[in-house]
Each structure stands twice: as structure tokens, then as C-alpha cells.
């Protein structure tokens, strides 16, 4: 393209722009614009055909007006016409206009796509690039649908120009990121990998970007890229700074390509081929060596480029985590950077070191830098860097340095930025618990935390200290003494009052012998804080008081007087009033024995994942706590510092607020006192299976026990014993296995998959639903190596038969080991239903009959018919369904990462149509559909509002039938 | 991947805004405001990286910025980009602007939208000039070109 000297080009446009700029007021500007718009409109409408130049000029003006913030409602056609011009600049302006102004639902899209298609086929590299850039810039799903199949062809075609290949690779990358499902994998993938060998560095760079993204989904398809990337990298790294000429950037050969290659290699494990691996290790060593050479230039670009490669190399070394020698070298290199005068390098070094700390090879090496890091925490002026230093301290902490690190972090907390205080509090709490050698230190640390940053100590932290104190009797006396002392401070944080109240209520008797902390003193100390506290704390203190009556009968009169006071008995807050009334009655009605039973010391809490760790993970996303979770470094810590489970579990602990303190649990009823009350309080604490009604030995257990020694005679027995187990009649269907509901939930938003699997049997499902009819294929796979007879029966239980008709042939077949048998079910939905039909399967293994009952994945939402409607209609219908019983709403915590695309897919899978542009808040999802049954149709509207900050959702359903609303709401809520 | 490019002046007035993810306009403005407040309170000689604000991305994203005279150039990127690479990209970006405008300053971005210059089209990207390679290397050639197109708005023959 020829460069243009100034003054050329569109004079009319220049005049117009300078007019606008000279406008003295907004009004003048609008006037000038309106005049211009009228002019352009008349030109476009005029009889005289405009030449390309004028069209371009006017389209440019429109574009300029649009960029000034005015709406443009015409000229699109002219812009589209420009696309078919043969002049570069006209075409370019056309494309520019299209990418800025045309939205996807325009009717012109067909014309535009046509023009793009022509350009892609034109063999003129400039035009092809323009078209590719336009596709990438718009990047919409529609563009993807139209062109995703063409671009790979252009990318790997032998005759494409380098520049076209480059643009095609980037364009494909963009489309893939926008809608991965549209980009078909195929034989071109292998050829893309070979672009790594291309002569043209630009093509290589673009290809690496593309492959890095694609290989994350299909690592096996692109596996061959490893050796190609290594050899490419090795050629670059070992080249002299002058070899690559144009690609040498401030004396560093192709730095950004190297960075990308190193990133690509991080998608894979270390190369298996010894030769490739040797070559790669050599490269990595070369980079580390080069870092020690004196800089070739003083320019910041030189050091940036060099260090970018270095950091990426270190990331790769850490990713492989298999070369102790390289890891230690990497650590030393980072250690140098920790003292570098460039803040950016200190920041990046701290960040890399954080990942290095979790490797067993380099953990010790990282620890040697502890003083530098602590110093950084104290003296860095930059909060980003301080944050990284705190992260690194957390990662490098182990038993040997825990006390030092925790005390430094506590000190830092006093001056830390508000934004990161809560995180630091969590980290200190976790470290203190994890590496506590003696629990008095732990209790001191947590109380210090509350003292220094009480506002940032979340519930999880102080619940945790209570759990630990309750579970360990060696620390209870010390804890009581310490909180008692802490409470004597004239102003103490409310969290301190909570912890103090709880601990004294449980273990106050352990320090009651000391006259300085005699029961009356304890009580008056706590009660002096009472009036300054919030309702929740006061409620907790009331529970402490009733516990005092049990622990110290001598305080009974005083406490009863307090409870009886008008301010308690007639408290405006229902919870406080109720507690006061009930505790007062309890203390006067119940005998000492009964009181002692009801108010017994809390039993130890079941060991489970630290609630704090769960919170930190939620805060930082998965992997945040990983340095500590893996427990690799310190396997012995778990049993000593009970509580922190080594297995990283994504399931967050159920909020212990209700169970731990009984704030929301019903207070012990006075009338039938004794253990019923206590049981009521405790039942929530044991969130384990004990509370579940026993179902008898589950089939699952039976399988497992069967699995171990397959009795040698069993195959014979199987084959020799053709006598079938009695066919199960409908009434023989046993209760579903405990995990049946969970298995069912997996199928609410999808129709195909594995319904059940254990060591013996796999049941797969394929199903399709239309209107009120459905067909389901069940595949029973025999996973053992022995032939076995499988009998099945399925159908809706009892009264469900009037709601759902299931027709099928009962399967009773001999299935060879490794083979499978299929069953077809025809399903008709007669009325709306709530419980799914059951499926019972029986077979013999090793001579023992096996049986299991599952819930068939047929839920009411399968009969959804999506309905598209405009916003206006939606709101009208929404209003029509405004009776309170027609609406079901649920607010719940996200169990999965909150990804809009995934949510969308789930909602579509659920069956409703997704309506765009209905909800004023684009984050929200709105859907509509009709549930088709034979007897009636149920219209259904739904709205899902994610709150990313709180990690919560609110789901609202409105349907014309009350049970349907509730049922759908429950089904859907479990999916997120 | 680059999520957004924001250029605003010392008073937080946006001069150039480009998002590569769809946000409604109010959110875009909020993001610019939030980002401005994040970078404004930072000294000039501290590090150029900071965690993304609450609106854009979250903890996986970083803001990488440079401050030139009266303008802040902020790139919001995810963890797949090299921090130093992006930092350099900003430098190259500004250098390119400088080349186009001759001694670029804030006023150029505001007023000289009409200034006639060949706004970095294909020709330059192909020219194996190390600088432009930079851009394509961080796979943003397109991105940059697009901004130029947008905000210099009008190009020439």
C-alpha cells in the first residue's frame, strides 16, 4: 500500500471534522451534524449513482458521527457496497464500518457474508486479510457459523501467502475462543502443527498461539507439536543475536516467539523421547546461563525481552517439577531478582517463587530467602508486591518457620491495606492451625488476630478456633484463661466477646478455682459487654448464661434475675425474647440432673475440612490453597493438627453457623427436657450419614465385598446355573440406592450419559423427548469377564402410573462378559409428575444375586418445549403469573464455578428457551417454555440471577401450577 | 488473551477504550472508572502490574499499565499472557502512535482523529520490522490495528 503524503485524501471529510471541532457549543455541533446527515441522506437517495470515492467519503463521515456518540440509522447498504469495490481503501472503509456498526441480526448479514466469501476466495492476499480481520473483529457466533469451516482450509492451503496464513490462524483462534463448538477438528490439525516449521516467523508465532489454545481441549491431537516446538526453540535460543535479523528485538532473538513456545510446552508433561528431552533441557540451561551474562543493551526493552523468556523458562521448569538441578538454579535466579531494583522483576520473582515453593525439590531452597521476603513485606512501597510477598510467605511456611512467619504476618496485618486484610487473616489462621506445635500458641495467635483485625475475622475463623478448643481438652483450660484475660481489655472486639462467651460457657469451670476469675467475676465481666453487642452475640451470651447456671449453681439467682429483667423478657427481638423466656423456665423447672444433661459440654466436632481453608479457596479460586493442601511436604501434620484434611475437597463445609452455636436451632424445649433437647441441638452438628434413615446394606456395598476374591469356582457356577432368579414383579422394586438422586441430578440438563457404573455393571442412557413423548435407550454393559444373566424391570411406582406411562419389554438376557444389552423404553407424560420412575436391575455375580434400584432420568423438565417471546410478552405473562403460589424462588450458593457459557448450556439443556434482551441486567438469564403433557400444558417462565461477588444465585420460577414451580425450581437449583 | 485496552488521562477521562468481551455500556464505564481509581493512587516508580478489579475478570486477570505524561495505557489480560511481553507491547503501541502522529501527545488522540496517516494496515505488519512483529507476536496486531482504525477513525488512500 503506498504511503500517502499529508493533504491527500478526502477533503470534504477534513472540512467536516474541522467544522465540528470549531463548534463552540454542543448545540452548534448537533446542528452541524444534522446538516451533514441530511446532506448524506440526500446524496444516498439521489438519482445520480455515486462513485466509489464519494461513497467512501460519506461512509467515513457517518462513521465519524457515530464515534462522536450519535446514532446512525442508514448508510449500511452503501458500506456493504463498498465491500465489493476493487479499491483497497474503499473496501477497507467498508469493512471498518461493518465491524463497528453492523450487528448480527441485521438483514444485511447475508450480503456481508457473501462479500466476505468472495474476498476469501479472491486469492488476493490483501483482500483475504481484510476479510479475515473483519471476521475476527466481529467474532460473533454467526460469523463463526458462516466461516469456521473455511478458515482452516485457507490456513493449511499450500498456496496461501504468509500474511494470509498468519491472519487465518489468529482469526481461527478468535472464533475458537468465542464458540469452540463451531471449529471442527479434522485432518487439518496435523497440518497446523507443521506450521511450526514454517519459514516465516510471523506464521510460526500465530500458529503457536492457535495450537496453545486448541491443544488444551485435545492434547492428543496436537501431541506432535512437542518435538517441533522444542527444535524450533532450540534453534532460536542457540542462535546468535544477529542470526534472525528482523526478528531480533534489542539483541534478543525472537523473544516473544520463544515465550509462546515455552507456554505451549507447559500444556504438556515433559517429553518422553530422551533425545527431545535432552535438547529441551539444554535450551533451558542456555536461557539460565544467558541470564548471568552482562546485558547487551541498557534499554529497558532489552532486559524486558530477556527476562520475559527467563520467567517463562522458570515456569516451564516448575511445571515439569522433575529436574532438581534446574529447580534449584531457577530458585537462585529468582532469589537474585528479589533484590533487583526494578519493582516489576521483584513482583514477578515473588509470584514465580510462590509456585516454586510447593515443589519438594526446591522448597528448602526457597526457604533460604525468607528474610528477603519478610523484608519485602515490611518495606515494599507497592501493595501489589507486598501482596505477592504475603502469598509467598504463606506458600513457604512449614513447621520449622511457622512461628516466625505467623508473627511477621500478624505484624504486617496492623498496617496492611484494607483490601487484603481478610485474606491475610485467613492465611494466618490456617498456618497457625496447620503448623501449631502447641495449641496455646494457636489460641494466642487467633486471639491476637481478633484483637488486631477483629473486623476482618470472618465467622469461619472463630468457629474454627471453637471447634479446635472443643475437640482438644489439653488446651481448654488455657483457652479459658486467655479469653478471660483478653476480655478484661476495656474495649474488645465483638468477635472476642463471641469467642469468650462460648469458651467460658463451656470451660469456664476450669478457671473458676482462681479467685480472680471466680464464677461471679466471669459472669459480670461477660455481662458488662452484653449491652454493647449485636443481637446475634447477645443471643450467644444468653446461651452462655444458661450454661453458667449449670456450671456454677451459685450464679443461678443472679442470672435468673438478668433473664427475668424486662429488657430480656420483653425484648423486641424475637430470638432474644424466646431465649430469655425458655432459658428462664428451663432453669426454674428442670432438676439439676436434667439441666446437667441438657447443658452438657458440647461433644467433639467431627473432623472435616477446615472451614477456613474452604473459604480461602472460594476467595481465590481453585488451587489457592494447593501449596498447603497437598500435604506432600508434611504428611505427619494431619494427625497431630487434627482437622485439616489433606485431600483438597471442593465441597465447602456446610455453614456451621446453625449447628455450632445453636443460634438458629430451636432452643431446648422446656417441657420434655432431657436428651431430646440436647439431641435437637446436636443433630445438625453431625452432618454425616448417622442422621439418615438406614436403608440396610446397599447393593453397592455388596458389590464391593464381592469384588475382592472372585471365588475360583464362581464362573463355573455362573455358567452351570442357568436357573434365573425369580423375575421381579412390579412390587419387588426395592428402595433406590442412596446415590440415586445424585445420579438423577446429573441428567436433569442432559439426555445422554452413563447413569450408573460400578466394577460389575455399567448402565448407559440415550434419550430423546418430543412434546409429551420420549424414547429412552438403556444399555447394560457387563464389565466382568463372565457371562451373566441380567433382568430388569422398570416403571413408575404406585400412583405415578396415572401421570406417566412407560412401555418397555423387560430385559432378561444372558450377557457375555464385556458385552452389552439394550433396552428401549417408550415414555408418555400424561400429567405433570414429581417423582421419577424406578428401574430395578438384577443379576448374578459369583453365585450371589445382585440387585439395585435406580431412578430413571425422566424428570418433568424433559417435556419442555422452548418458547421464544419478546420482552414485552414475557413481562406480560410474568405479571399474569403473580399469585404467590405460582412462584417458587430459591437463593443458593454456587457449587460450580460461575461461568455464563456453562450456565447458558445448562439452561438450554434444562429445556427452556433462553431469551436475550429481556432482563435489563445482561448478567441475568431469562427463559420460557411449555411443559407438554397429555392432559394439560403448563406454561413456565424462569429467571436466574447470578451474583458473582457473593457466589450466589437467585432462581425464580413462575408456572401456572404450583407444584410444578416448586419442583422445577428444586431440580434446576441443584445444577449450579 | 487481551480482554480490554483502556487509555485515559490523569483525570480519568477515557481517550480510547476497546473491549474484547461484550459488556453493556454502563459496565464499560464502570470498569474504566474503577480501573482509573486503581492506577491513580499508585506512584510512578512502583510495579506495573496489579490484580484486576472486581468488574473485569477477577483474580485470573491482571491489569498491566504504563503511565506516559498525561495518559495511562492499561491492558487487561488473562494469565495466558507474559506480563513483560504486554508491558513491551504497550511501549511498542505508544511508539507506533508516536510514529503516526509525530510526537504523540494526549491532544493527538483527541483532536487528530482526522490526521492523515496510513493506520497500520497489513503492509506494515508484513514488513518484517521487529516492532510490528512484536504486535503480531502477542497476537494483537489485529487488536492494535483495530484501535487505530477506530480511533483515528479515518484513514486515507
Interface residues (C-beta under 8 A of the other chain):
Chain A: X1 X2 X3 X4 X6 X7 X8 X9 X10 X13 X14 X17 X18 X21 X60 X63 X64 X67 X89 X92 X93 X96 X99 X100 X126 X129 X130 X133 X136 X137 X162 X163 X166 X167 X170 X173 X177 X201 X202 X205 X206 X209 X212 X246 X247 X248 X249 X255 X256 X257 X259 X260 X263 X300 X301 X304 X305 X307 X308 X311 X312 X343 X344 X346 X347 X348 X381 X382 X384 X385 X387 X620 X621 X922 X948 X949
Chain B: X1 X24 X42 X43 X45 X46 X47 X48 X49 X50 X51 X54 X58 X59 X60 X80 X82 X83 X84 X85 X87 X88 X91 X111 X113 X114 X115 X116 X117 X118 X121 X122 X123 X125 X126 X128 X129 X130 X133 X134 X136 X137 X138 X139 X141 X142 X145 X146 X149 X150 X151 X153 X154 X155 X156 X157
